[in-house]
Amino acid sequence: MIRYQKKVKRTRVKIPTSIECDICHKSFDVEDDIFETQEFHHVRFRGGYGSVFGDESSIACDICQHCLKRLISEYYRVED
């Protein structure tokens, strides 16, 4: 049997207030534009050995739904 003790921890957390698209640079308020901010796409990955992005590079990009649709409009398909 595992017994637990309850403890209160106080930590600092980052709470987002707005998010900006890295393509169009439009900023959306997290509280006022809830549907827009929920539809943001966050690309995060690390480049591997020989990657065109650079060996072991950390890559990040935040894209609004409108810019993503514009970028991939020729390539995406809607599936059931």
Residue frames relative to the residue before (quaternion, step in Angstrom):
aa qw qx qy qz dx dy dz
M 1.0000 0.0000 0.0000 0.0000 0.00 0.00 0.00
I 0.2370 -0.7516 0.6007 0.1347 3.52 -1.02 0.86
R 0.1613 -0.7776 0.6027 0.0777 3.53 -0.84 1.00
Y 0.1935 -0.7963 0.5687 0.0712 3.53 -1.00 0.88
Q 0.2310 -0.7247 0.6305 0.1549 3.48 -1.25 0.57
K 0.3596 -0.7308 0.5377 0.2178 3.57 -0.86 0.93
K 0.0111 0.7805 -0.6240 0.0374 3.53 -0.93 0.97
V 0.3351 -0.7093 0.5823 0.2134 3.51 -1.12 0.69
K 0.1111 -0.7889 0.6027 0.0443 3.55 -0.77 1.08
R 0.1969 -0.7560 0.6132 0.1173 3.51 -0.99 0.82
T 0.0939 0.7877 -0.5999 0.1041 3.52 -0.61 1.17
R 0.4296 -0.6584 0.5463 0.2890 3.52 -1.23 0.44
V 0.0723 -0.7890 0.6100 0.0120 3.53 -0.96 0.93
K 0.3982 -0.6856 0.5522 0.2575 3.53 -1.12 0.67
I 0.0927 -0.7781 0.6207 0.0270 3.55 -0.77 1.07
P 0.3802 -0.7525 0.4832 0.2359 3.60 -0.54 1.12
T 0.2168 -0.7732 0.5840 0.1185 3.56 -1.05 0.79
S 0.7871 -0.0379 0.0238 0.6152 3.57 1.14 -0.59
I 0.1686 -0.7637 0.6129 0.1128 3.54 -1.29 0.34
E 0.2024 -0.7886 0.5756 0.0761 3.55 -0.97 0.95
C 0.4403 -0.6786 0.5249 0.2648 3.55 -0.98 0.90
D 0.4227 -0.7230 0.4921 0.2375 3.58 -0.86 0.96
I 0.6594 0.4912 -0.3151 0.4739 3.60 1.23 -0.19
C 0.8103 0.2425 -0.1215 0.5195 3.61 0.58 -1.13
H 0.3452 -0.7813 0.4443 0.2703 3.60 1.36 -0.28
K 0.3852 0.6866 -0.5158 0.3379 3.58 1.17 0.48
S 0.2644 -0.7719 0.5636 0.1290 3.54 -0.96 0.93
F 0.1443 -0.7849 0.6004 0.0511 3.56 -1.01 0.91
D 0.3838 -0.7082 0.5485 0.2244 3.56 -0.94 0.93
V 0.5074 -0.6882 0.4309 0.2884 3.58 -0.77 1.04
E 0.7227 0.4304 -0.2570 0.4759 3.61 0.93 -0.80
D 0.7312 0.4377 -0.2441 0.4628 3.61 0.92 -0.86
D 0.7722 0.2828 -0.1398 0.5516 3.59 1.07 -0.74
I 0.0119 0.8707 -0.4916 0.0102 3.56 0.95 0.94
F 0.6898 0.4748 -0.3006 0.4565 3.61 0.88 -0.83
E 0.6404 0.5132 -0.3264 0.4689 3.59 1.02 -0.71
T 0.6957 0.4699 -0.2914 0.4587 3.58 0.87 -0.88
Q 0.6134 0.5383 -0.3547 0.4563 3.60 1.13 -0.54
E 0.7177 0.4461 -0.2455 0.4751 3.59 1.13 -0.61
F 0.3927 0.6982 -0.4964 0.3344 3.60 1.23 0.27
H 0.2313 -0.7508 0.6016 0.1443 3.56 -1.14 0.61
H 0.1667 -0.7994 0.5761 0.0339 3.52 -0.79 1.13
V 0.1350 -0.7872 0.6000 0.0445 3.55 -0.54 1.20
R 0.1107 0.7805 -0.6038 0.1180 3.57 -0.73 1.10
F 0.2844 0.7469 -0.5730 0.1813 3.57 -0.79 0.97
R 0.3784 -0.6894 0.5682 0.2424 3.53 -1.32 0.24
G 0.4299 -0.6978 0.5150 0.2509 3.54 -0.87 0.99
G 0.3674 -0.7403 0.5250 0.2032 3.56 -0.94 0.88
Y 0.7391 -0.3662 0.3000 0.4791 3.53 -1.31 -0.17
G 0.8291 0.1622 -0.1497 0.5136 3.58 -0.80 1.02
S 0.3652 0.7496 -0.4818 0.2696 3.61 1.24 0.23
V 0.5301 -0.6208 0.4715 0.3336 3.57 -1.13 0.64
F 0.6386 0.5198 -0.3163 0.4711 3.58 1.26 -0.35
G 0.6138 -0.5264 0.3495 0.4732 3.57 1.28 -0.25
D 0.5670 -0.6190 0.4280 0.3349 3.54 -1.00 0.86
E 0.8692 0.0039 -0.0485 0.4921 3.54 -0.88 1.08
S 0.3579 0.7348 -0.5032 0.2806 3.63 1.15 0.47
S 0.3261 -0.7043 0.5914 0.2190 3.56 -1.08 0.73
I 0.1223 -0.8074 0.5770 0.0173 3.55 -0.63 1.17
A 0.0500 0.7939 -0.6029 0.0613 3.59 -0.94 0.89
C 0.1008 0.7756 -0.6170 0.0866 3.55 -1.08 0.81
D 0.1467 -0.7652 0.6229 0.0702 3.58 -0.97 0.92
I 0.0291 -0.8292 0.5547 -0.0618 3.56 -0.57 1.21
C 0.3970 -0.6994 0.5369 0.2548 3.58 -0.88 0.93
Q 0.6589 -0.5444 0.3498 0.3837 3.57 -1.20 0.53
H 0.6336 0.5476 -0.3350 0.4317 3.60 1.04 -0.68
C 0.6773 0.4677 -0.2889 0.4889 3.59 0.94 -0.86
L 0.6331 0.5261 -0.3427 0.4527 3.60 0.97 -0.77
K 0.6474 0.5083 -0.3244 0.4661 3.59 0.93 -0.84
R 0.6486 0.5169 -0.3107 0.4643 3.58 0.97 -0.85
L 0.6792 0.5087 -0.2871 0.4445 3.59 0.98 -0.86
I 0.8085 0.2662 -0.1263 0.5094 3.59 0.91 -0.86
S 0.2798 0.8172 -0.4762 0.1647 3.59 1.27 0.22
E 0.6841 0.4755 -0.2906 0.4706 3.62 1.05 -0.64
Y 0.7651 0.4362 -0.1797 0.4382 3.56 1.14 -0.56
Y 0.6738 0.5214 -0.3289 0.4074 3.61 1.00 -0.59
R 0.1347 -0.7527 0.6374 0.0954 3.53 -1.31 0.43
V 0.3805 -0.6974 0.5597 0.2359 3.55 -1.14 0.66
E 0.0843 -0.8092 0.5815 0.0037 3.57 -0.69 1.13
D 0.5180 -0.6318 0.4784 0.3219 3.56 -1.18 0.56
